[in-house]
């Protein structure tokens, strides 16, 4: 029963004062039988009024407005959360019954939302991968495990070559990216087989630095397994999600669960810095980068490009890149 204290800092710096900054945060851990929140403290520059509500998928969402001119916006969240281990599917139901069950639920809420494919011209190529793997001749649990392994084995983990605006077709051509890219490819593959799959944003918290994605928000996938429920799959690390992963939010894709997003009036130049540190129940700190943000933590420095203001504004609505 691990207990984690997670410190997450997002800091925007502007060369000139900006105003009317409207923001949304999804930094509230999910609460269920496998994860409980002990405490949370959120502080924001200027202490604006923070309104919290639940979205369509049951995630807690905070929104605030900072209307006065400012050259810096810092969002600081510290949570204490306990996670519990979960058993893997017994996988003892006949295979044909499992796939039949997926057919029966495909038009039902909530599964229908998590079967809708993203715009992706290379879907026929993914279909060939699924067909070649004979995934439907095995149980659903075995199929999702095989696809998780496929993404891990066939995509390189390389930071900096993709962004939140990189398309699925570009990721497929690169065969590389970070956790959000791995998750989006796996989502498409699972949905091709009629397996409901949802995107998860959160943190990964190992003691020994053996998992990719530390020091930032992480992303993975949950697939629906008949007669079991939602099973977490981390294609970036080729593992099942258990008590070392802390879940923040679920959705159809990254745009549904972006930890921080916003817009403002003013200069189109900004610097974004993000830091995440994790302390375990034994007092060990995995890293301390959230305490002091340095230029090495700059996730992206965006400058206005002539003629590209509209695309920049669209990009600004998904400003925090995951790793």
N, C-alpha and C positions, 0 to 999 in steps of 0.2 A: 504494500500500500504506500507508494511513494508520495511524498509531499514536496512540491516545488514552489519556490518564490521566484517569480519572473518579472523582471523590470524591462519595460519596453518604452523607448524614447523615440519620438519622431520630431524633427526640428527643421523648420523652413526658415531660410534667411533671404531677405530681399535687399538689393542694393539701394532701392528707393522705397519710401513708405507706400504701402498698399492699404486698401480699405475694403469694407463690405465683404469680408472673408466668410463664406458659408461652408461649413464642414460637416462631414459625417464620419463617425468612427464605429468600427465593429471590433472592439477590444474586450468584450465581455465573454468570458468562458461559458460554454454550454454547461447546463446542469442536468444530470440524469443519474442513473444507477451506477455509472462507471466513472463519474467525475463530479466532484463537489467543490464549490468555491468557499474558501474560508474567509477571505477578506479581499477587498480591492480598493485602491486609492487612485483616483485620476485627477491630475492637476493640469490646467491649461493656462497659457499666458494670458494675464488679464482677468482670470477667473470668470469667464462668461457663463451665462445660464446654460446648463447642459440638460437637454430634454431626452429622455430615454423611452423607447417604445419597442414593440416586437414586430418584426416584419412577417411576410407571408410564410416563411419557412421556420418561424419560431426563434429566430436569432434576435438578441437584444441589440439595438442600434441607438447610438447617441448622436444628437445633432446640436450644433451651436453656431452662433453668428458673432463675429468680431467686426464691428462696424467702424471703430475708430482707427485712424492711421497707425500702422505698425511696420517695423522692419524685421521682426522675428515672431515666429509662432512655434511654441514648443508644447507638445502633447506628451504627457508623462503618465504611464500606467504601471502600477505595481500590483500584482496579484499573488495570493497564496492559494494553491489548489491541490487537492488530493485526487489521485487517480487509482482506480482499482483494475486488477487484471481481469480479462475475460476469456472464456473458453472458446476454442475454435469450433466450427460446425462439426457435428458427429459424422455427417456425410453418409448416413445409413439409409436414406430414402432412395428408392429406385430412381435411376437417372431419368427415365422417361417421364416420371411423375414430376420431377423438378422442372424440366423444360416445359411441360404442360402447364404447370402452375404459373410460369412466367407469361405464357400466352393468355391465361385467364385474368391476370391483373394489369395487363399493359394499358388499358384504358381507364384504370382506376386512379383516384387521388390517394396518395401523393406520387405514385409511380410514373404516371404519364408525363409529368414535368421532367423527370430524370431519364427519359428515353428520347427526348428530342435532340436531334443531331445539330451540331454547329455547322456553319457554312464551311465546307471543306471539299474542294474539287478532287482530292486524292482518295476519297472514300472507297472507290472501286479497288484501289491498291490495298487498302486496309482489309477489304472484304476477302481478297486473295490470301492475305496472311491468315485470316480466321479460317478460311476454308482449308488451307494447307495444313493447319494445325489440328483439324478434325475435332475442334473444341466441343461440338455438340454431341459427340459420341461419348463424352465423359461427363461426370457430374458438373453442376454449375460451380461448385467450390473448386474443383480441379481446373476448370476452364479459366476462372478468374486468376488462379495462381499461375497458370501457364502464361496468360497475357501480361500479368505483372512482371514475370521473369523476362518475357519478350522485350518489353520496353526497357527494362534495366540493361539487358544484354545488347540491345541494338541502338541505344542512344547514349551519347557521351555527355557527361556532366561537365559543362563548361560555363563559368560565370561570365557575363558581360556580352555575350553574342546575341542575346535576345532581350526583349523588353516586354512590358505588359501589352504593347500594341502589335507584337509579332503574331502573324496569323498562323493557323494550324498548317497550312500548306508550306509556309516558310520553315516551320519547325520540322515537318516531315522531310523536306529537302535537305535541311542541315543535319538531321539526325543527331541533334545536340541541343542543349539548353540547360535550364535549371528546373527546380522542382515543379513550378507551375506548368512548364512545358511538358514534362513527363506526365503530369496529372491529366492535362488536356488530351494528350494522345491516348492514354489509357481509357479515359472517359469515352472517347469516340469508338474505340475497339469494343468495349463492353456493350455500348448501346447498339452497335451493329448486330450483336448476338441476341438482342432483346433483353439484356440484363440492365435493370435500372441502376444508374450510377450517378453519384453526386460528388461535387468538389468540396473539399474540406480545407479550411484555413486554420492554422494553429502554430504550435511550437513542437520541436523535437528536443528531448532533454536527456541525452545519455551522459553517464559519468565520464566515459573514457574517450570521447571525441571519435567514436567509431562510426557515427552516422552523419551523412551529408545534411546540410541545412541548419546547423547550429549557428547562433549569432544573428538570426533573422527570423521573420515569420516563415513558416514552412507550409507546404501544401501536399495533399495526398487525395485519395479517392475512397469513397465507400460504395461497395457494390451490394445489391440486395440478393441474399441467398435464400431460396425458398425454404420455408419451415425453420428458418433460423433468424433472419433479420439482416441488419446492415453490418457488413464486414469491412473493416478498414484495411486498405492496401497502400503501401508506400512504394511506388515504382522507382523513386530516386534511390532507395536503399534496399530494394528487393526484399521487403519484409512485410509481415502483417502488423497492423497497428495495434498496440497494446498499451500498457501503462506508462510508457516513456513518451507518449504523444499527448499533448494537451490541445483540445479542440476549442477553437474560437467561434466558428460559424460554418454553416453548410449552405450550398446553393447549387445552381446548375453549372456555374463556371466561375472564373475569377471575378468577373464584373459584379457578381451577386454578393461577394464576401470581402471585397477590398478592405483591409484593416483601417485605412485612412484615405479619404478622398475629399476634394473640395474645389472651390473656385473663388476668385477674388477679382477686384478691380485695381488695376495698376500695371506696373512694369511686367513684361512677359519674361523677365529673367528671375531665376530663383535658384537656390541651392537646397537640396534635400539631404538630410543626414538621418540615418536610422541606426539604432543600437538596441540589442537585446542581450540581457544577461540572465543566467539561470543559477539559482542556489538550490541545492538539494537539502533534504531533511537532516543530513549529517553535517550541514554547514559548509560543504564544499561548493565553491563558486566555479561554475564551468568557464565563464569568462566575465570580464568586468567592463565590457565596451559600452554598456548603457550608461555608466556613471559619468563619463566625460566623452563627448563626441569630438572626434578629430577629423581633419580632412580625409584621412584614410577611410572613414566611414561614409563618405559621400556616395549615396546610392546613384544619384544622377544630378548633373548640373545642366539645367535646361536654359537655352538662350533662344530668343525670338529669331526666327528665320524669315526674311522678307517673303511675303506671299504665302506664308504657312501659318498664319495666326489661327485660322479655324481648326486645322489639324492639331495645333498646339493646345488649343482649348479643349478639344476632345481628349487629348492625352492627359491633360491635367485632372480629368475626372477619375483617373486611375493612376495616382502618382506614386504609389509605393510598390517597388518591385520586390518580389519574394525571392528567396534563395532556397 
